[in-house]
Amino acid sequence: MKMIGKHAGRNALRSKRSPGARLATTPAMLAISVLLAPATPVAAAPIESNDFSTAIGLSLANTVLNGAHGEPMRNMLAPGRKSAWVTTDADYDNNLRSRGGFGLADFGFAMGFEGGFTGRIAVGGIYSKQSIQSFAGGGDASYVGFYVAPEVTLPVAGPIFATLGGYFAPGSVSVDRGDPSFLRGKTDLDTWGAKVRFDWLDAFKVGASSFTPYASLSYTSARMDAYTETSFFTASFDAMREHATIARLGLDMVRTLSDTVRLTARGEFAYRFEDGPSPAFWYLDPIAQPPHAWVRGGVGAEFDVAGGTASLSLNATSKGSDPDVWLRSSWKVGF
């Protein structure tokens, strides 16, 4: 990161970061840091100056791959059959780097093929607004983007199915730092991801409830372009990249309540293999990292209505790389 005052000339503040920024220990920097630093030192809770952007991208990617599109066994089709759907996710997250909500919505189409294959593709949009903390004492970061998510499910052996999915989302982040605002900037944030998942469909039953164990592995990568925030001085940030490899083990349940109503539930354990980026600024705790492991629980219901199937599910997680809580809704029609 480079911070350049309009009147500082060649004595501007400069520093290099990998992957974050670290402020240079020059007299000018110390003077500005005294003016900008909060009255009490910030320890583990605040987030680093700009890695919140890549964290947002990864969280959104994993929400699509494992949330909005995280129930492949509920959309299996016979050869020649088709389905179309609309899905929404509304989420809230409070983590080490940012806190706030985001929402996504997509339209999708699926078709069954000979051999037990089901192909799917969805196109959607995303909006997120997060509160951040930084060397400027806080602010907001807004993300707007769209995504394409193709997916295919194929039989492996008997009731075991494999699902391969992809995700690509170009978008942009607008940063408004300080209270009141005195630094503003905008940059591109592109995210892509892939997953492989195995389901053992209806592995066992208890009364009217069917249980499907699953295991999945996903890889997501987010890249933020270099950009500059401007006001009475400028703060320039290098390009930054972050990735996440997450393994998940879970159990889905479907319980038939009537001919038109079904109860659903999910329990899941997730593990992220990488650490997140270290904080970029000297007053943030360099040891603070999101937990590598977390658990997720969800309950919901499906209703056959208006010639299709409506579904609603509420999910919550312990602290980790997934949102704290999100509500998924969908309506699907087959033909």
C-alpha positions in Angstrom: 0.0 0.0 0.0 1.2 3.5 -0.7 -0.3 6.5 1.1 0.6 9.8 -0.6 -0.4 13.2 0.7 -1.0 15.9 -1.8 1.7 18.1 -0.2 4.1 15.3 0.8 6.1 15.2 -2.4 8.8 12.6 -2.5 8.6 12.1 1.2 5.3 10.3 0.7 4.6 7.2 2.9 5.3 4.0 1.2 5.2 0.4 2.1 5.0 -3.1 0.5 2.7 -5.8 1.6 2.4 -9.5 0.9 -0.5 -10.1 0.7 -1.6 -7.1 2.8 -0.1 -3.7 3.4 2.3 -2.7 6.3 2.7 0.9 7.2 6.3 2.2 7.0 7.8 3.4 10.3 8.7 6.9 9.1 8.1 10.0 11.2 5.4 11.2 8.9 3.7 7.8 9.1 3.8 7.8 12.9 2.3 11.3 12.9 -0.6 10.3 10.7 -1.1 7.0 12.5 -1.5 8.9 15.8 -4.2 11.1 14.2 -6.0 8.2 12.6 -5.6 5.4 15.2 -8.6 4.8 17.6 -8.3 5.9 21.2 -7.8 2.3 22.4 -5.8 -0.3 20.5 -7.8 -2.7 18.3 -7.0 -6.3 18.9 -8.7 -9.3 17.3 -12.1 -8.0 16.2 -11.2 -5.5 13.4 -10.5 -6.6 9.9 -7.5 -5.8 7.8 -7.6 -2.9 5.4 -8.4 -4.5 2.1 -8.4 -8.3 2.4 -12.1 -8.0 3.4 -12.8 -7.8 -0.4 -11.3 -11.2 -1.2 -13.0 -12.6 1.9 -16.4 -11.4 0.6 -15.8 -13.0 -2.8 -14.9 -16.3 -1.3 -17.8 -16.3 1.1 -20.2 -15.6 -1.8 -18.7 -18.3 -3.9 -19.1 -20.9 -1.2 -22.6 -19.8 -0.4 -23.6 -20.4 -4.1 -21.7 -23.7 -4.4 -22.8 -25.2 -1.1 -25.9 -23.2 -0.2 -28.1 -22.1 -3.1 -26.8 -25.1 -5.1 -26.0 -27.4 -2.2 -28.9 -29.9 -2.7 -28.2 -31.8 -5.9 -30.3 -34.9 -4.8 -33.4 -32.7 -4.7 -33.1 -31.9 -8.4 -32.5 -35.2 -10.1 -34.3 -35.8 -13.4 -35.2 -38.7 -15.5 -34.0 -38.7 -19.2 -35.8 -36.1 -21.2 -37.3 -34.4 -18.2 -36.6 -30.7 -17.5 -36.9 -28.3 -14.7 -36.6 -24.5 -14.1 -36.2 -22.6 -10.9 -35.6 -19.4 -9.1 -33.5 -19.4 -5.9 -32.7 -16.6 -3.4 -30.3 -16.5 -0.5 -30.3 -13.8 2.2 -27.2 -13.9 4.5 -25.6 -12.2 7.4 -22.0 -12.6 8.6 -19.9 -11.1 11.4 -16.3 -12.2 11.1 -12.8 -11.0 11.8 -12.7 -8.8 8.7 -16.2 -7.4 8.1 -19.8 -7.7 9.1 -23.0 -7.2 7.2 -25.5 -8.8 4.9 -25.6 -9.9 1.3 -28.2 -11.4 -1.0 -28.2 -13.4 -4.2 -30.8 -14.6 -6.7 -30.5 -16.8 -9.7 -32.6 -18.5 -12.5 -31.7 -22.0 -13.4 -32.5 -24.8 -15.9 -31.9 -28.5 -15.6 -32.3 -31.5 -17.9 -32.1 -35.3 -17.5 -30.0 -37.4 -19.9 -29.6 -41.1 -20.7 -27.4 -42.9 -18.3 -28.7 -41.1 -15.2 -27.0 -37.7 -15.8 -28.6 -34.5 -14.8 -27.1 -31.2 -16.1 -27.9 -27.8 -14.6 -26.9 -24.2 -15.2 -27.8 -21.1 -13.3 -27.2 -17.4 -13.9 -27.7 -14.9 -11.0 -26.8 -11.6 -9.4 -25.2 -10.7 -6.1 -25.2 -7.6 -3.8 -23.3 -7.2 -0.6 -22.8 -4.3 1.8 -20.3 -4.9 4.7 -19.1 -2.7 7.5 -15.3 -2.6 7.8 -12.6 -1.3 10.2 -9.3 -0.1 9.0 -6.6 2.6 9.5 -9.3 5.2 8.8 -11.5 4.0 11.7 -14.2 2.2 9.8 -16.4 2.5 6.7 -18.4 0.4 4.2 -17.6 -1.9 1.3 -20.2 -2.7 -1.3 -20.0 -5.5 -3.8 -22.1 -5.9 -7.0 -21.7 -8.7 -9.4 -23.2 -11.6 -11.4 -22.4 -15.2 -11.7 -22.7 -18.3 -13.9 -22.8 -21.7 -12.1 -22.9 -24.9 -14.3 -23.3 -28.3 -12.6 -23.7 -32.0 -13.5 -24.7 -35.0 -11.4 -23.9 -38.5 -12.6 -24.3 -42.0 -11.1 -21.1 -43.7 -9.7 -22.3 -47.0 -8.3 -25.8 -47.9 -7.2 -27.2 -45.2 -5.0 -23.9 -43.2 -5.0 -23.9 -40.1 -7.1 -21.1 -37.6 -7.9 -21.7 -33.9 -8.6 -19.2 -31.6 -10.4 -19.9 -27.9 -10.2 -18.3 -24.6 -11.2 -18.7 -20.9 -10.5 -17.5 -17.7 -12.1 -18.4 -14.2 -10.8 -17.0 -10.9 -12.1 -17.9 -7.9 -10.0 -16.8 -4.7 -8.5 -16.2 -3.4 -4.9 -16.7 0.2 -3.8 -14.9 1.2 -0.6 -16.0 4.2 1.5 -13.6 4.6 4.4 -13.7 6.7 7.5 -16.5 8.3 9.6 -17.2 10.8 8.1 -15.9 9.5 4.8 -12.6 10.8 3.6 -11.3 7.9 1.4 -13.2 6.4 -1.5 -12.2 3.9 -4.2 -13.5 1.3 -6.5 -11.9 -1.8 -8.0 -12.8 -5.1 -9.8 -13.2 -8.3 -7.8 -13.4 -11.6 -9.8 -14.1 -14.9 -8.2 -14.2 -18.5 -9.5 -14.6 -21.9 -7.9 -15.2 -25.6 -8.4 -16.5 -28.4 -6.3 -16.8 -32.2 -6.3 -19.4 -33.8 -4.1 -20.5 -37.4 -3.5 -24.0 -38.4 -2.2 -25.1 -41.8 -0.9 -28.8 -41.3 -1.8 -31.2 -42.6 0.9 -28.5 -44.7 2.5 -30.8 -45.5 5.4 -34.3 -44.8 6.6 -35.9 -44.3 10.0 -39.7 -44.4 9.8 -40.8 -41.8 7.3 -37.3 -40.1 7.3 -34.7 -40.8 4.6 -31.0 -40.0 5.3 -28.3 -39.1 2.7 -24.7 -38.8 3.8 -22.4 -36.7 1.6 -18.9 -35.5 1.3 -17.6 -32.6 -0.8 -14.4 -30.7 -1.6 -14.4 -27.1 -3.0 -11.8 -24.7 -4.2 -12.5 -21.0 -4.6 -10.2 -18.1 -5.6 -10.8 -14.4 -5.5 -8.7 -11.7 -7.1 -8.9 -7.9 -6.3 -7.3 -5.6 -8.8 -4.9 -2.9 -7.8 -6.7 0.4 -7.1 -6.4 3.8 -5.4 -8.6 5.4 -2.7 -8.6 9.2 -2.9 -9.5 12.3 -0.8 -7.1 14.9 0.7 -4.5 12.1 0.4 -4.4 8.9 -1.6 -4.0 5.3 -0.5 -2.9 2.9 -3.3 -3.3 -0.9 -2.9 -1.6 -3.6 -4.9 -3.6 -6.4 -6.5 -4.5 -9.2 -4.0 -5.5 -12.8 -4.3 -6.9 -15.3 -1.8 -8.1 -18.8 -2.1 -9.9 -21.4 0.1 -10.0 -25.2 -0.1 -12.8 -26.5 2.1 -13.8 -30.1 2.8 -17.3 -30.9 4.1 -19.0 -34.0 5.6 -22.7 -33.9 6.2 -26.0 -35.7 6.5 -29.2 -34.6 4.8 -32.6 -35.7 6.0 -36.0 -35.7 4.2 -39.1 -36.6 6.2 -42.5 -37.0 4.4 -45.3 -35.3 6.3 -48.0 -35.6 3.7 -48.4 -36.1 -0.1 -47.5 -32.4 -0.6 -45.3 -31.5 2.4 -41.8 -32.7 3.3 -39.5 -31.6 6.2 -35.8 -31.2 5.5 -32.7 -31.0 7.8 -29.0 -30.9 7.5 -26.0 -31.3 9.7 -22.5 -30.6 8.4 -18.8 -30.4 9.5 -16.5 -28.2 7.4 -12.7 -27.7 7.4 -10.7 -25.0 5.6 -7.1 -26.0 4.9 -5.6 -22.5 4.5 -5.1 -19.6 6.9 -6.6 -16.3 5.8 -4.2 -13.4 5.0 -2.5 -11.8 8.0 -3.6 -8.3 9.0 -1.9 -5.6 7.1 -1.6 -2.9 9.8 0.5 -2.8 12.9 -2.4 -2.2 15.3 -4.3 -5.3 14.2 -3.6 -8.7 15.8 -1.4 -10.7 13.4 -2.4 -13.9 15.0 -6.2 -13.4 14.6 -7.5 -15.9 12.0 -10.9 -17.4 11.3 -11.3 -20.9 12.7 -10.2 -23.7 10.4 -13.2 -25.9 11.4 -16.9 -25.1 11.9 -20.3 -26.8 11.9 -23.5 -26.0 10.2 -27.1 -26.9 10.9 -30.2 -26.3 8.8 -33.9 -27.0 8.9 -36.5 -26.4 6.2 -39.6 -27.6 4.3 -40.8 -28.4 0.8 -44.3 -27.7 -0.4 -45.9 -28.8 -3.7 -47.8 -25.8 -4.8 -48.9 -23.9 -7.9 -47.8 -26.7 -10.2 -44.2 -26.7 -8.8 -42.3 -27.2 -5.5 -41.5 -24.3 -3.1 -38.8 -24.8 -0.5 -37.5 -22.7 2.4 -34.6 -23.5 4.7 -32.8 -21.7 7.5 -29.1 -22.3 8.1 -26.7 -21.3 10.8 -23.0 -22.0 11.4 -20.5 -21.6 14.2 -17.6 -19.1 13.5 -15.8 -20.0 10.3 -15.6 -19.2 6.6 -19.4 -19.5 5.9 -21.9 -16.9 6.8 -23.3 -16.9 10.3 -26.9 -17.4 9.2 -28.7 -17.5 5.9 -32.2 -18.1 4.5 -32.6 -20.0 1.3 -35.8 -20.0 -0.7 -36.6 -21.6 -4.0 -39.5 -22.4 -6.4 -39.0 -25.1 -9.0 -41.3 -26.4 -11.8 -40.7 -29.6 -13.8 -41.9 -30.3 -17.3 
